[in-house]
Amino acid sequence: MSAVFITGSSSGIGRATAQLFQARGWTVFATMRNPDDAGLLADLDQVHVLPLDVTNPASVSQAVSNALAISAIDVLVNNAGYGAYGPLECTPRKGIESLFQTNLLGLIDVTRAVIPDMRTRGSGTIINVSSMGGHIAWPLGSLYHASKFAVEGLSEALLFELEALGIAIKVVQPGRVATDFNGRSVDINVDPSLTEYQPVIQALMASSSKDNYRTDPEVPAQVIYTAATDGTTRFRYVSGDDAIEGLKRRRETPDAEHFSRIRAEFGLA
Ligand SMILES: NC(=O)c1ccc[n+]([C@@H]2O[C@H](COP(=O)([O-])OP(=O)(O)OC[C@H]3O[C@@H](n4cnc5c(N)ncnc54)[C@H](OP(=O)(O)O)[C@@H]3O)[C@@H](O)[C@H]2O)c1
């Protein structure tokens, strides 16, 4: 039986991914900051709920060694992450550090913790949950996009570093997904006294409306499952019609035209 280790399994895409792998007969290490948030996962066969805060290196190594004591890890899904939005000058240094500790350093630490066993066995797949926002940046999302662009660059370089060891690395780019991401998983920093930013803040709020986040988390979960099991060397997987269309258009559009479109969308033209 194959085993998958998933970060951020308490909700959204991570939880849906844990449920899907379990339903397909996998051993699942459903890791989360607070195991009390496991809900139904706690009662499922072959699901091991493990505490893991990706920002805490001791917690990372403990969770990985707890999992390895039960089974080799065939697939790692680096899913834990959150968003930070607002003018760069309004975001406190602590908020910046916290975002990169979770979205980038946490992902790096978990990856570094699983590589040695995969290297010894000469096999394994690492799937990094990036975003459509790992290739396209929107105003006021500088930090979130920086973290996801970084995940893309890190993954692309690791592809070459790890393939000779028999370890595959893949990136999944979801579009907008109906999860808690825009609720509790977002850190918004604005200063109402800086009136210069108010129009673009209003435009961002409008585009973040729940109506624009309709894709069920089962959709990226299925794409992650495909990435884990398709037996190909494909690197990038896009999830959701908005991401498929948006990323295709971005690839085909020169920068100047693309930037004009974003400016128009956010009333910056
Ligand atoms: N929703 C979207 O539209 C969308 C689009 C593209 C990409 N993504 C990406 O998809 C991933 C999952 O997001 P989601 O939409 O499923 O949002 P979500 O439902 O809010 O889930 C985020 C998960 O990350 C976990 N997490 C946050 N900080 C953590 C930490 N320090 N250690 C361990 N886990 C931590 C959360 O755990 P707690 O329960 O403890 O907070 C939660 O399980 C993220 O990487 C996000 O960037 C989301």
The ligand as an SDF file (V2000), in Angstrom:
LIG
                    3D

 48 52  0  0  0  0  0  0  0  0999 V2000
   -8.3260   28.6040   -2.1060 N   0  0  0  0  0  0  0  0  0  0  0  0
   -7.7620   29.0830   -3.1850 C   0  0  0  0  0  0  0  0  0  0  0  0
   -8.3970   29.8310   -3.9500 O   0  0  0  0  0  0  0  0  0  0  0  0
   -6.3430   28.6990   -3.5400 C   0  0  0  0  0  0  0  0  0  0  0  0
   -5.8910   28.9720   -4.8340 C   0  0  0  0  0  0  0  0  0  0  0  0
   -4.6000   28.6340   -5.1930 C   0  0  0  0  0  0  0  0  0  0  0  0
   -3.7590   28.0310   -4.2880 C   0  0  0  0  0  0  0  0  0  0  0  0
   -4.2030   27.7760   -3.0240 N   0  0  0  0  0  0  0  0  0  0  0  0
   -3.2530   27.1640   -2.0940 C   0  0  0  0  0  0  0  0  0  0  0  0
   -3.8110   25.9740   -1.5760 O   0  0  0  0  0  0  0  0  0  0  0  0
   -3.2520   25.6910   -0.3060 C   0  0  0  0  0  0  0  0  0  0  0  0
   -4.3620   25.3200    0.6650 C   0  0  0  0  0  0  0  0  0  0  0  0
   -5.2360   26.4150    0.8020 O   0  0  0  0  0  0  0  0  0  0  0  0
   -6.8170   26.2340    0.9700 P   0  0  0  0  0  0  0  0  0  0  0  0
   -7.4580   27.0150   -0.1030 O   0  0  0  0  0  0  0  0  0  0  0  0
   -7.1730   24.8220    1.1400 O   0  0  0  0  0  0  0  0  0  0  0  0
   -7.0710   27.0800    2.3070 O   0  0  0  0  0  0  0  0  0  0  0  0
   -7.5070   26.6010    3.7750 P   0  0  0  0  0  0  0  0  0  0  0  0
   -8.7500   25.7910    3.7130 O   0  0  0  0  0  0  0  0  0  0  0  0
   -7.5410   27.8390    4.5840 O   0  0  0  0  0  0  0  0  0  0  0  0
   -6.3100   25.6560    4.2240 O   0  0  0  0  0  0  0  0  0  0  0  0
   -5.0470   26.1390    4.5540 C   0  0  0  0  0  0  0  0  0  0  0  0
   -4.3800   25.0450    5.3550 C   0  0  0  0  0  0  0  0  0  0  0  0
   -3.0180   25.4320    5.6270 O   0  0  0  0  0  0  0  0  0  0  0  0
   -2.8030   25.1600    7.0020 C   0  0  0  0  0  0  0  0  0  0  0  0
   -1.7260   25.9250    7.5910 N   0  0  0  0  0  0  0  0  0  0  0  0
   -1.5750   27.2750    7.6530 C   0  0  0  0  0  0  0  0  0  0  0  0
   -0.4490   27.5780    8.3360 N   0  0  0  0  0  0  0  0  0  0  0  0
    0.1120   26.3950    8.7020 C   0  0  0  0  0  0  0  0  0  0  0  0
    1.2630   26.0270    9.4210 C   0  0  0  0  0  0  0  0  0  0  0  0
    2.0830   26.9440    9.9410 N   0  0  0  0  0  0  0  0  0  0  0  0
    1.5310   24.7050    9.6040 N   0  0  0  0  0  0  0  0  0  0  0  0
    0.7110   23.7510    9.1130 C   0  0  0  0  0  0  0  0  0  0  0  0
   -0.4110   24.0400    8.4270 N   0  0  0  0  0  0  0  0  0  0  0  0
   -0.6980   25.3400    8.2490 C   0  0  0  0  0  0  0  0  0  0  0  0
   -4.1300   25.4800    7.6700 C   0  0  0  0  0  0  0  0  0  0  0  0
   -4.1380   24.9030    8.9500 O   0  0  0  0  0  0  0  0  0  0  0  0
   -4.9790   25.4790   10.1870 P   0  0  0  0  0  0  0  0  0  0  0  0
   -6.3070   24.8030   10.1120 O   0  0  0  0  0  0  0  0  0  0  0  0
   -4.1970   25.0930   11.3850 O   0  0  0  0  0  0  0  0  0  0  0  0
   -5.0710   26.9700   10.0110 O   0  0  0  0  0  0  0  0  0  0  0  0
   -5.0720   24.8110    6.6900 C   0  0  0  0  0  0  0  0  0  0  0  0
   -5.1370   23.4240    6.9000 O   0  0  0  0  0  0  0  0  0  0  0  0
   -2.4320   26.9140    0.0850 C   0  0  0  0  0  0  0  0  0  0  0  0
   -1.0530   26.6650   -0.1490 O   0  0  0  0  0  0  0  0  0  0  0  0
   -2.9420   27.9900   -0.8610 C   0  0  0  0  0  0  0  0  0  0  0  0
   -1.9730   28.9820   -1.1410 O   0  0  0  0  0  0  0  0  0  0  0  0
   -5.4610   28.0890   -2.6170 C   0  0  0  0  0  0  0  0  0  0  0  0
  1  2  1  0
  2  3  2  0
  2  4  1  0
  4  5  1  0
  4 48  2  0
  5  6  2  0
  6  7  1  0
  7  8  2  0
  8  9  1  0
  8 48  1  0
  9 10  1  0
  9 46  1  0
 10 11  1  0
 11 12  1  0
 11 44  1  0
 12 13  1  0
 13 14  1  0
 14 15  2  0
 14 16  1  0
 14 17  1  0
 17 18  1  0
 18 19  2  0
 18 20  1  0
 18 21  1  0
 21 22  1  0
 22 23  1  0
 23 24  1  0
 23 42  1  0
 24 25  1  0
 25 26  1  0
 25 36  1  0
 26 27  1  0
 26 35  1  0
 27 28  2  0
 28 29  1  0
 29 30  1  0
 29 35  2  0
 30 31  1  0
 30 32  2  0
 32 33  1  0
 33 34  2  0
 34 35  1  0
 36 37  1  0
 36 42  1  0
 37 38  1  0
 38 39  2  0
 38 40  1  0
 38 41  1  0
 42 43  1  0
 44 45  1  0
 44 46  1  0
 46 47  1  0
M  CHG  2   8   1  16  -1
M  END
$$$$
